[in-house]
Amino acid sequence: MMTDALRLGGAAFLIGLSGAMAPGPYLTVTITRTLRDGRLAAAMMLLGHAALEGTLLVGFAFGLQTFLARPTVTTALAFVGGAFLLWMGGDLLLGAARGTISAEAAPETRPSRVGPVLHGAAISLSNPYWTLWWATIGVKLAADGLAIGPVGVVAFFLGHQLADVAWYGFVIAAVSKGRHLLSDRIYRTLIGGCALFLLYLGVRFLADGFLAL
C-alpha cells in the first residue's frame, strides 16, 4: 500500500509540474502579485489554490466529478472566468497606463482589493482549463488515491501541491530578486504586458463559452 501511494505521489508531482509550468492566468497573476505586493503575498496565493483543490478532492469522494463534467458547468465557468479575467486585466492595465502603480511604493501602501489567499482560489476557479484538468486527469489520479485508501489520497494531494510549490516558488524567487533592478517605466511595462495577457485569456474563455452554446 505504501509503495503504491509513493508511486502515485510521484506521478502526481510530475503530472502536476507539467501543468503548473504551462502559461496561464495563475502564472501571470503570480508574477504580477510578486512585483506589486512582494514574495509573501504571492506565496499566500498558493494556500488559496491548495485549499480549493483540497475541497475539490473531498468533493470527488461524493461524486463531484460528475457535476464538473457537465457541459453546462464548463460553459458557465468559461463565462464567469472570462469576465473575471477581463475585470482584473483591465484594472491592472489602467493602473499601468495612469501611473498609479509604482515599483518603489511599499507593499503595505498598496493593499490589494482581494486578499492573496482568496485571490489564489479565485484565479484558479476562474480558469475553465483548470476545471477540465480536474474533471479528467484529476479524477483519474484521485480515483487511484481513493482505491489505495487515505494514505493514497494524501500522497496524491501532497505530490500535486509540491509540484505547484516547486514551480511557483522558483518563479516568485526569480521575479523577486530582479525587483530592485526595475525602474517604474519597466515595472509598468511588465504589469501592462501581464494585463494584456489576462485580457487575451478573458476574451478566449468567453469565446470558448459562446462556441459551446
C-alpha positions as a Markdown table, in Angstrom:
| # | Residue | x | y | z |
|---|---|---|---|---|
| 1 | Met | 0.0 | 0.0 | 0.0 |
| 2 | Met | 2.8 | 2.5 | 0.9 |
| 3 | Thr | 4.7 | 1.6 | -2.3 |
| 4 | Asp | 1.6 | 2.3 | -4.4 |
| 5 | Ala | 1.0 | 5.6 | -2.5 |
| 6 | Leu | 4.6 | 6.7 | -3.1 |
| 7 | Arg | 4.3 | 5.9 | -6.8 |
| 8 | Leu | 1.0 | 7.8 | -7.0 |
| 9 | Gly | 2.6 | 10.8 | -5.2 |
| 10 | Gly | 5.5 | 10.8 | -7.7 |
| 11 | Ala | 3.2 | 10.6 | -10.7 |
| 12 | Ala | 1.0 | 13.4 | -9.2 |
| 13 | Phe | 4.2 | 15.5 | -8.8 |
| 14 | Leu | 5.4 | 15.0 | -12.4 |
| 15 | Ile | 2.0 | 15.5 | -13.9 |
| 16 | Gly | 1.2 | 18.5 | -11.7 |
| 17 | Leu | 4.6 | 20.1 | -12.5 |
| 18 | Ser | 3.9 | 19.8 | -16.3 |
| 19 | Gly | 0.6 | 21.5 | -15.7 |
| 20 | Ala | 1.9 | 24.2 | -13.4 |
| 21 | Met | 4.6 | 25.2 | -15.8 |
| 22 | Ala | 2.2 | 25.8 | -18.6 |
| 23 | Pro | 1.5 | 29.5 | -19.3 |
| 24 | Gly | -1.9 | 30.7 | -17.9 |
| 25 | Pro | -3.6 | 33.2 | -15.7 |
| 26 | Tyr | -2.2 | 31.8 | -12.4 |
| 27 | Leu | 1.4 | 32.2 | -13.6 |
| 28 | Thr | 0.7 | 35.7 | -14.9 |
| 29 | Val | -1.0 | 36.8 | -11.7 |
| 30 | Thr | 1.8 | 35.2 | -9.6 |
| 31 | Ile | 4.3 | 37.4 | -11.4 |
| 32 | Thr | 2.1 | 40.5 | -11.1 |
| 33 | Arg | 1.5 | 39.9 | -7.4 |
| 34 | Thr | 5.2 | 39.4 | -6.7 |
| 35 | Leu | 6.1 | 42.6 | -8.4 |
| 36 | Arg | 3.3 | 44.6 | -6.8 |
| 37 | Asp | 2.9 | 43.1 | -3.3 |
| 38 | Gly | 6.1 | 41.1 | -2.7 |
| 39 | Arg | 7.0 | 37.4 | -2.2 |
| 40 | Leu | 4.8 | 36.7 | 0.8 |
| 41 | Ala | 1.6 | 37.8 | -0.9 |
| 42 | Ala | 2.4 | 35.8 | -4.0 |
| 43 | Ala | 3.2 | 32.7 | -1.8 |
| 44 | Met | 0.0 | 33.1 | 0.1 |
| 45 | Met | -1.9 | 32.7 | -3.1 |
| 46 | Leu | -0.7 | 29.0 | -3.1 |
| 47 | Leu | -2.6 | 28.5 | 0.2 |
| 48 | Gly | -5.9 | 29.5 | -1.5 |
| 49 | His | -5.1 | 27.4 | -4.5 |
| 50 | Ala | -4.3 | 24.3 | -2.3 |
| 51 | Ala | -7.4 | 24.9 | -0.2 |
| 52 | Leu | -9.6 | 24.9 | -3.3 |
| 53 | Glu | -8.1 | 21.7 | -4.6 |
| 54 | Gly | -8.3 | 20.1 | -1.2 |
| 55 | Thr | -12.0 | 20.9 | -1.1 |
| 56 | Leu | -12.4 | 19.6 | -4.6 |
| 57 | Leu | -10.7 | 16.3 | -3.7 |
| 58 | Val | -13.1 | 15.8 | -0.8 |
| 59 | Gly | -15.9 | 16.6 | -3.2 |
| 60 | Phe | -14.7 | 13.8 | -5.5 |
| 61 | Ala | -15.4 | 11.3 | -2.8 |
| 62 | Phe | -19.1 | 12.4 | -3.0 |
| 63 | Gly | -19.4 | 12.4 | -6.8 |
| 64 | Leu | -18.5 | 16.0 | -7.6 |
| 65 | Gln | -16.6 | 15.0 | -10.7 |
| 66 | Thr | -19.9 | 14.1 | -12.5 |
| 67 | Phe | -21.2 | 17.6 | -11.9 |
| 68 | Leu | -17.9 | 19.2 | -13.1 |
| 69 | Ala | -18.0 | 17.2 | -16.3 |
| 70 | Arg | -21.4 | 18.6 | -17.4 |
| 71 | Pro | -21.1 | 20.8 | -20.5 |
| 72 | Thr | -23.4 | 23.4 | -18.9 |
| 73 | Val | -21.0 | 23.7 | -15.9 |
| 74 | Thr | -17.8 | 24.1 | -18.1 |
| 75 | Thr | -19.6 | 26.7 | -20.3 |
| 76 | Ala | -20.8 | 28.7 | -17.2 |
| 77 | Leu | -17.2 | 28.6 | -15.8 |
| 78 | Ala | -15.9 | 29.8 | -19.2 |
| 79 | Phe | -18.2 | 32.9 | -19.0 |
| 80 | Val | -17.6 | 33.6 | -15.3 |
| 81 | Gly | -13.8 | 33.1 | -15.6 |
| 82 | Gly | -13.6 | 35.2 | -18.8 |
| 83 | Ala | -15.4 | 38.1 | -17.1 |
| 84 | Phe | -13.2 | 37.8 | -14.0 |
| 85 | Leu | -10.0 | 37.9 | -16.1 |
| 86 | Leu | -11.3 | 40.8 | -18.1 |
| 87 | Trp | -12.0 | 42.8 | -15.0 |
| 88 | Met | -8.6 | 42.0 | -13.4 |
| 89 | Gly | -6.7 | 42.6 | -16.6 |
| 90 | Gly | -8.5 | 45.9 | -17.2 |
| 91 | Asp | -7.8 | 47.1 | -13.7 |
| 92 | Leu | -4.1 | 46.3 | -14.0 |
| 93 | Leu | -3.8 | 47.9 | -17.4 |
| 94 | Leu | -5.4 | 51.1 | -16.2 |
| 95 | Gly | -3.1 | 51.3 | -13.3 |
| 96 | Ala | -0.1 | 50.8 | -15.5 |
| 97 | Ala | -1.3 | 53.4 | -18.1 |
| 98 | Arg | -2.2 | 56.0 | -15.5 |
| 99 | Gly | 1.0 | 55.5 | -13.4 |
| 100 | Thr | -0.9 | 54.8 | -10.2 |
| 101 | Ile | 1.3 | 51.7 | -9.5 |
| 102 | Ser | 4.9 | 52.0 | -8.8 |
| 103 | Ala | 7.8 | 49.6 | -8.2 |
| 104 | Glu | 9.1 | 51.9 | -5.4 |
| 105 | Ala | 5.9 | 52.0 | -3.3 |
| 106 | Ala | 6.0 | 50.0 | -0.1 |
| 107 | Pro | 3.8 | 46.8 | -0.2 |
| 108 | Glu | 1.7 | 48.0 | 2.7 |
| 109 | Thr | 0.8 | 51.2 | 0.9 |
| 110 | Arg | -0.7 | 49.2 | -2.0 |
| 111 | Pro | -3.3 | 47.0 | -0.4 |
| 112 | Ser | -5.0 | 44.6 | -2.9 |
| 113 | Arg | -8.7 | 44.6 | -3.4 |
| 114 | Val | -8.7 | 40.9 | -2.8 |
| 115 | Gly | -6.6 | 39.1 | -0.2 |
| 116 | Pro | -3.9 | 36.8 | -1.5 |
| 117 | Val | -5.4 | 33.5 | -0.2 |
| 118 | Leu | -8.8 | 34.3 | -1.7 |
| 119 | His | -7.1 | 35.6 | -4.8 |
| 120 | Gly | -5.3 | 32.3 | -5.3 |
| 121 | Ala | -8.5 | 30.3 | -5.1 |
| 122 | Ala | -10.4 | 32.8 | -7.3 |
| 123 | Ile | -7.9 | 32.9 | -10.1 |
| 124 | Ser | -7.8 | 29.1 | -10.2 |
| 125 | Leu | -11.6 | 28.8 | -10.2 |
| 126 | Ser | -11.8 | 31.4 | -13.0 |
| 127 | Asn | -9.8 | 29.2 | -15.3 |
| 128 | Pro | -12.1 | 26.6 | -17.1 |
| 129 | Tyr | -9.0 | 24.7 | -18.2 |
| 130 | Trp | -8.2 | 24.1 | -14.5 |
| 131 | Thr | -11.7 | 22.7 | -14.1 |
| 132 | Leu | -11.3 | 20.5 | -17.2 |
| 133 | Trp | -8.0 | 19.2 | -15.9 |
| 134 | Trp | -9.5 | 18.2 | -12.6 |
| 135 | Ala | -12.6 | 16.7 | -14.3 |
| 136 | Thr | -10.3 | 14.4 | -16.4 |
| 137 | Ile | -6.7 | 13.8 | -15.3 |
| 138 | Gly | -7.5 | 14.9 | -11.7 |
| 139 | Val | -10.5 | 12.5 | -11.5 |
| 140 | Lys | -8.3 | 9.6 | -12.6 |
| 141 | Leu | -5.5 | 10.3 | -10.1 |
| 142 | Ala | -8.0 | 11.0 | -7.3 |
| 143 | Ala | -9.7 | 7.7 | -8.0 |
| 144 | Asp | -6.4 | 5.9 | -7.8 |
| 145 | Gly | -5.7 | 7.5 | -4.5 |
| 146 | Leu | -9.2 | 6.6 | -3.1 |
| 147 | Ala | -8.6 | 3.0 | -4.3 |
| 148 | Ile | -5.4 | 2.8 | -2.2 |
| 149 | Gly | -7.0 | 4.4 | 0.8 |
| 150 | Pro | -6.4 | 7.5 | 3.0 |
| 151 | Val | -2.7 | 7.3 | 2.5 |
| 152 | Gly | -3.1 | 7.2 | -1.2 |
| 153 | Val | -5.3 | 10.4 | -1.2 |
| 154 | Val | -2.7 | 12.2 | 1.0 |
| 155 | Ala | 0.1 | 11.1 | -1.3 |
| 156 | Phe | -1.7 | 12.3 | -4.4 |
| 157 | Phe | -2.6 | 15.7 | -2.8 |
| 158 | Leu | 0.9 | 16.3 | -1.4 |
| 159 | Gly | 2.6 | 15.3 | -4.7 |
| 160 | His | 0.3 | 17.6 | -6.6 |
| 161 | Gln | 0.8 | 20.5 | -4.2 |
| 162 | Leu | 4.6 | 20.0 | -4.1 |
| 163 | Ala | 4.7 | 20.5 | -7.8 |
| 164 | Asp | 2.9 | 23.9 | -7.5 |
| 165 | Val | 5.2 | 24.9 | -4.7 |
| 166 | Ala | 8.4 | 23.9 | -6.6 |
| 167 | Trp | 7.5 | 25.8 | -9.7 |
| 168 | Tyr | 5.8 | 28.9 | -8.3 |
| 169 | Gly | 8.4 | 29.1 | -5.6 |
| 170 | Phe | 11.0 | 29.3 | -8.3 |
| 171 | Val | 9.0 | 31.9 | -10.2 |
| 172 | Ile | 8.4 | 34.1 | -7.1 |
| 173 | Ala | 12.1 | 33.9 | -6.1 |
| 174 | Ala | 13.3 | 34.8 | -9.6 |
| 175 | Val | 10.9 | 37.7 | -10.1 |
| 176 | Ser | 11.6 | 39.0 | -6.5 |
| 177 | Lys | 15.4 | 39.0 | -6.9 |
| 178 | Gly | 15.1 | 41.2 | -10.0 |
| 179 | Arg | 12.6 | 43.6 | -8.5 |
| 180 | His | 15.1 | 46.1 | -7.1 |
| 181 | Leu | 16.5 | 46.5 | -10.7 |
| 182 | Leu | 13.2 | 47.6 | -12.1 |
| 183 | Ser | 12.5 | 51.3 | -12.9 |
| 184 | Asp | 8.9 | 52.5 | -12.7 |
| 185 | Arg | 8.8 | 52.5 | -16.5 |
| 186 | Ile | 10.0 | 48.9 | -16.9 |
| 187 | Tyr | 7.8 | 47.8 | -14.0 |
| 188 | Arg | 4.7 | 49.4 | -15.5 |
| 189 | Thr | 5.5 | 47.8 | -18.9 |
| 190 | Leu | 5.8 | 44.4 | -17.3 |
| 191 | Ile | 2.5 | 44.9 | -15.4 |
| 192 | Gly | 0.9 | 46.2 | -18.6 |
| 193 | Gly | 2.1 | 43.1 | -20.5 |
| 194 | Cys | 0.7 | 40.8 | -17.9 |
| 195 | Ala | -2.6 | 42.7 | -18.0 |
| 196 | Leu | -2.8 | 42.4 | -21.8 |
| 197 | Phe | -2.3 | 38.6 | -21.5 |
| 198 | Leu | -5.0 | 38.3 | -18.9 |
| 199 | Leu | -7.3 | 40.3 | -21.2 |
| 200 | Tyr | -6.5 | 37.9 | -24.1 |
| 201 | Leu | -7.3 | 34.9 | -21.9 |
| 202 | Gly | -10.5 | 36.5 | -20.8 |
| 203 | Val | -11.6 | 37.0 | -24.4 |
| 204 | Arg | -10.5 | 33.5 | -25.2 |
| 205 | Phe | -12.5 | 32.0 | -22.3 |
| 206 | Leu | -15.6 | 33.9 | -23.3 |
| 207 | Ala | -15.2 | 32.8 | -26.9 |
| 208 | Asp | -15.0 | 29.2 | -25.8 |
| 209 | Gly | -18.2 | 29.7 | -23.8 |
| 210 | Phe | -20.1 | 31.1 | -26.8 |
| 211 | Leu | -18.8 | 28.3 | -29.0 |
| 212 | Ala | -20.0 | 25.7 | -26.5 |
| 213 | Leu | -23.6 | 27.1 | -26.6 |
